[in-house]
Amino acid sequence: MRSIKTKLSRALLRSVDETNGEGPSSEIVEGEGDRDCVGGLWEALGTLQYRFMLERGLEPHHVLLDVACGSLRAGARFIAYLDTGHYLGIEMLGKLIDADVDRELGQKVAAAKSPELVMSDRFEFERFSKQPDFVIAQSLFAHLTGRDIRLCLRNLRSVAKPGTRFFASFFETHKPQANAEHSDPRGKFLYSREQMWQFGAEFGWCSRYIGHWNHPRDQRMFEYFI
């Protein structure tokens, strides 16, 4: 068990600098591979999320919920780091989860770490067996309407516990803009800090603006907490 974790962890901690400039310019693109389905900058963005959450206090005993976990770009790193059964991943595209448990983890690691993976396009967080301590949604709100952001925050609030911290990245604008009518994984939705605050306040979330977190496409970070 220890040798599997050590081997995987070393591979996951490659420097972001080694992959600077990798991938296409759009965040989500058509492509043949499952990694292409969630955009480029595979190693860089996976490592960025991993380091960001550790800097915010994520420890192996915590339960982490990865919203829109995709093909485990960051999930593979978190699964290796967290205690068994402490990674929760939710994704609307089941093919990404099915294909990349084998590709990014391997059956031995998946069996040893027992991540909980749910396919849902309605943020059905109640299907998990645990309440999260930490939650991350990287490049999700950047493609959602305000209506769907509210759905995510409402459903997450119902399973959160005192101390739960939710980090969501987004494209920032200083003044509210007219976004597309429907959520679109290839679209770009912009929100102001005030709008982000209002989304959470509607369902009892406290919040704080974090801002820059070294995202290569200049998405900003917002934190919701109870």
Order of alpha helices (4+ residues) and beta strands (2+ residues): alpha-alpha-alpha-beta-alpha-beta-alpha-alpha-beta-beta-alpha-beta-beta-alpha-beta-beta
